[in-house]
Amino acid sequence: MSTIFPFRALMPSRDKAPQVASLPYDVMSRQEARQAVEGNPLSFLRVTLADLEFPDQVSSYDPKVYQRAADNLRSLKEQGVLAADDEECLYLYSLVMGGRRQTGIVACVSVPEYNAGIVRRHEFTRKEKEDDRTRHILSTGAQTGPVFLAYRDQAEADALVKQVMESQPPLFDFTATDGIRHTGWRIPREQGTALQSLFQAKVPLLYIADGHHRAAAAARAAQERPDSLQASRTMGVIFPASQLKILAYNRVVKDLGGLSSPEFLARLKDVGEVWEDAPAVPAAAGQVSFYLDGRWRGLSFRLRHEEDPIASLDVSLLQEQVLAPILGIQDPRRDPRIDFVGGIRGTGELEERVRQGEALAFSLYPTSLEQLMRVADAHGIMPPKSTWFEPKLRDGLFTHAIQ
């Protein structure tokens, strides 16, 4: 069963929260981060992506960058912009996007339970990214961003969360420039204890939705700091699965691998039914829309492997039946002929990429949370770029000190 722990969150004051809160470090380039912090000395990006304060020739992994991150975090604390809570608590973090709300419990989870598979993962991690976040945690003495977690819905937990939201004043409540509303609450001790007991009794597993490198880095930092109880725990925001929305992670391809458009279409007919003038967004799982020669067409896969949690994913069907055998893209992680476009950018972005010179774009049906959990339960690994979660959790609203 899952163990969740209260902690003394390092948080911004209510009036400073909008300036501090920042998008995750891994969704933007150094140049985009510079633009995001322009005119805002309090942006938490100066902690999570401190290389933005250095010239481009300075490596993101230079020791100076980690020292700057630590200095910037210390400065925010010394200025009183960030302050540790008076006691260990659980918290709530709610995000509203397009009229849809998702509310998660902010808590620490057990690194030993992560290592044991009670906190389940579904992605490979890359060593250089793990190294980076591990150094960042050890340099700053803090986990500066939460792991995005999910659990199978529990009505009792929903009732407790609703009770807190209706009875407690918010710690912060603001709408960011992208239109997403962010609200946080402190959970009183009685409800917090009840939630801990509920998770211990009725929530057998937690699932990493996003933040695999953060979780892996926390586990490595725990090995480096065996003297620290807090280092043996990692901060997460834990959402009921039904509230989360996954967007598609679409593909664009630079060329047709030597095929003409008619030859490519003919090859596709061996894979399944192909039709003209399809909608840009597929209507159901097992279908993909593709943009070629200025027109959207549809493909319905004939062979779907429905009994296999990984092979049945639409991203797997596309890779194994189209990208590899027809277009010659064997390794989508490394092949420069393919690129990935998050669903938040819409299908208009796919059309524009083709107009600008790409040969072909694929619009996929989104992976579901249930599919993700099936893969994790089978101890499987999702294909690369299978899920795009929106809205993104903001860094800086809750920080977990491991000192």
N, C-alpha and C positions, 0 to 999 in steps of 0.2 A: 504494500500500500504506500501511498505518497505522503511524504512528510513535508510540511511547509513551516517556515520559521519567520517570526517577526524580526525586525531589525530597526536600528536607528537610522532612518534615511537622512541623507544629506539633501536638502531641498532649497529651492529659491523662495524668497518671499513672494507673496501673492502678486504684488505689483511688478516684480522683476521677472516672473515666470515667462511671460511672452517673449522677452528679450533673450533669456537664457536658453529656452527650449530650441533644440536643433534637430534636423533630420539625421538619421544614422550616418556614421562616417563612411559607410561602404556603398552609398547610393550616389555619390558624386565624385567628380575629379577634384584635384587640387585647385584648378582654375575656377571651377564652379563653386567650391567652398570659399575661395577668396571673394567672389562676388556676393555670396550669401552673407558674409560677415561684415561687408563694407559698411562703415558707420555704426557698427554695433560691437563695442569692446566686450560686452557681456556674453556674446554667443558661446554656447558650450562647444561649438565646433573648434574653438581655440584650444580646447582640452582634448577632444576625441580625434581631431585631425590637425594637430599642431604644425604639421609641415606646411600648412598654408601660409605661415608666417616666415617661411624661408624661401630663398631663390630656388628656381626649378632645378638647378644643378646639385642641390643638397638632397641626398637620398631620403625618402620617407622613413627609412630604417636607420638613419644616422642617430647615434646616441644623443646628439644635441636636440633632436626632435622630441625624444621621450622626456628629456630634462625640461624642455619648454612646456610640455603638457603638464608635468608635475608643478612647475612654477605657476602656470596659469590657473590650475585648480587651487593651489594654495592662495593665490591672489584673490580669487573669488570668495574664498572663505574669510580671508583677512578683511576684505571690504564689507563683509556682512551680507553679500549677495546670496551666498549659500550658507546654511546653518544646519547642524545636526539636530534631529528631533530630540525631545527631552527623554523619551523612553522608547524601548523597542515596540514596534507596532506592525500590524498589517495595514495595507492601504488599498484603495480602489483607484483605478485609472480608466476613465471613460473617454471614448473617441466617437464623434458623430460626423459622418460623411454622407452627404446626399440624403439626409433624413434617416439614415440607418445608424443605430447605436451599437457599439460593442463595449462591454465593461469587464475588465479583468481585475483579479486580485494581485496586488503587488506584494511579493513575498520572496524570501530566500528558499531555495530548494537544495537538497543534499547532493554534494559532489559524489560521495560514495554511492548514492542511488543512481546518479547519472552513470557512473562507471559500471554499475550492476545492470543497467538497462531498464530500470524502473522509469527513468526519464529517457524516453525513446527518441532515437534520431533516424533520419532517412536520407542523409546526404553525406558524401565524402567531404573532408576538409583538406585544404591545401597547407602544407607545412609552413610556407613563408607567411601565410596569413595567420596561422596559429601562433608562430613565433612573434609576429608583430603585436597581437593583442596580449599575449603573455607578458612581453616586455612592458607593454602599456600598463597593465594591471600592477606589475611589480614596481614600476617607476612611480606611478601616481599613488600607489597604496589603495586603490579603489577599483571597483567594477563600475565603469562610467556609463554603461548602457545595459538595459535588461535583455534577457533572452525572451523571445516571443513564444509562449507555450499555450497548449490547448489541452482540454480534458473532456471526456464524454459527459454530457450534461447531467447535472444533479439538481432536482427541483428544490431540495432543501438549501443548497448553496445559493440558488437563484433568489430564494425568499430572504435569506440573510443579507445578501448584497442589496436587494431592493430596500430592505429596512434601513440599512446604513445610508443609502442615497437619499432617502426621504426624511431622515431624522437629523443628519449631521450637516453642518455648514461646510462648503467646499474649501479645500486648501488653495486651489487655484481654479480658475474658470475663464478661459479666453478662446477666441477664434483666431487661428493663425491666418497668415496672408493667403494661404491656399484654400481657405474656406472651411477647414476642418476644426471642429470645436474640441477642446481638451479640458477635462475636468477631473480633479482628484479629491479624494476624501481620506481622512484618517479613520480606520475602523476601531471603534471602542473595544476595550479589552474583552468584555463579555462576548461580543459577537466574534472577535478574533479567535478566542479560545474555542468557540463553537465550530468555527470554520476549520481550525486545525484538527479537531476531533473528527469532523466529518470527512476530511481528506484522508485521515489515517484509517477510517473505517470503510469508506465507500468509494474512494477514488483510487483504483489500483495502479493506474499509469498516467504519466504526463507525456505529452508529445511536443517535441520541438517543431514549431511551425516555421520559425525563422530565427537565425542567430546561432547556427551550428559552430561557427568559429569562436563566438563569445563563450559558448558553453565549454568547448574543448580547451580554450585558453584558461578559463577558470579552473578546470581540472588540473591543468599543468601548473598553474600558479599555486594551487593547493599543495602540490608535491614540493614546491620550492619553499613554502611557508608552513611546514607541519606544526609549528608552534602557535599558529593563529586559528582559533575556532572559526572566526568569520571567513577566513580563506577556504575553509572546508564547505562553504555554502556559496551559492551563486544566485544573484538577483534575477528574478523573472517577473513577467506579467502573464497571468494564467487565465485564459478565457474559456468559457464554455464553447464547444466546437460549433454549435448551431449558430452562434453569433458571428462567426468569421466568414469572410468572403475571399475566395481566391480568384484572381483574374488570370486570364490566359498568359502564357509566355510564348509569344509568336516568333516566327523565323523568317529571315530574308536570306536569299541565296544569290551569290554574285553571277553565276553562269549555269547553264544547263549541262555542263560536263560534256560538251561536244555534240549534244543533240540539238536538232531543230525543234521548234515548238510543236509541229505536228508529230514528230517522232516521240517527244516527251509525252504528249497526250495519248498516243497509241500505247506506250508502255504503261501508263496509268490505268488503262482499261483492263490490264491483266490483274491489277490490284483490287479493283472494285468498280462500282458504278460511277461514271463521270457525267456531270450535267452542266449545261450552260446557264449563265445569268443567276448564279447562286447568291444568297445573301452574304455580305462580307463577314458576318459572324455565324458560325455553324449553328444549326438548330438543336443538335443533340450530340452526345458522346458517340464516338465511332465515325464521325464525319469531320472533314476538314475543308475549309474554303481556301482557294489559292488564287492569287492575282497574277495574271500572265497576259502580256500583249494588250494591256489596258482593259481587261475584263475579269470579273470574278467568276470562277467556276467552282463546282463542288465535287468532292470525292467521298464516297461511302465505302469504308473498308469491308472487304468480303470476309477476311479472316481476322477474328478479334481476340482470341485467346482469353475468353472471359473468366476462365478458372484461375488464371495467373495474375496476382495483384500488380506485378510490374509490367509484364508483356501486354496486358490489356489496356494500359494507359495510352491515351491518344498520342502523347509524345513518343512513346515506344513504337506504336504502330507506324507513325510517320517515319521514324528513324529506320526501323527494320524493313519496311516495305517500300519506301520511296527514297529517302535521302541516301542510304547506303547502296542498295542494289541498282538504282536508276541513275542517281546523280553522283555516285562515287564518294560521298561524304561519310567516311567510315568512323571518324572520331570527332564528334561535334565539339568536344572540349578544346581541340587544338586546330582544327581545320580552318584556315583563314577565309575559306569560301562561304562560310555561314556566319550569320550574326543573329543576335536575339533582341527582341523588342518587347519590353514589358507592356502588359495589356492596358495599363493606365494611359498609354499614349494613343490608344485607339487605332482603328483600322485605317484612318486617314494617313497616319504615319507610315503604314506599310505601302499604301499607294504612292506616297511621295518618294519613298526610298526606291521604288521601282522606276518611277519617272526620272529619278536622278541617276539611274544607271544600273541598279541591281536587276537581275533577270527575273526574279520570281519571289513572291512572298506567300507565306502560309499563315492563315488565321486559324487558331485551334479553339476547341471547346475547353473551358477551364477544368483542370483537375479538381476533384471534390475533396473536402476534408476527410470523408470516409475512405476514399481511395488512399490518401496520404497515410491514414492510420492503419489501413490494411497492410501497406508496404512496411511500415515501421514494426507492426506486430509480427510480420514474417522475417524481421531482421534484415530487410532488403534495403537497397539503395535506389532512390529515384534517379531517373536519367537527368542529366544536367539541364538546368533552366526549365524545370517542370512547373513551378508555382511562382506567382507574383502576388504578394499580400498587400492590400490597401485597406485602410490607411496605415501609414508607417508610424510606429511608436516614436515619440520624441525622446531624445537623450537630454539629460540635464535636469529633468523634473524629479527624478529619484536616482540617487547615487549610493552605492553600498561600499563603505570603507572597510578594508580588511586589516587595517593596522591594529 
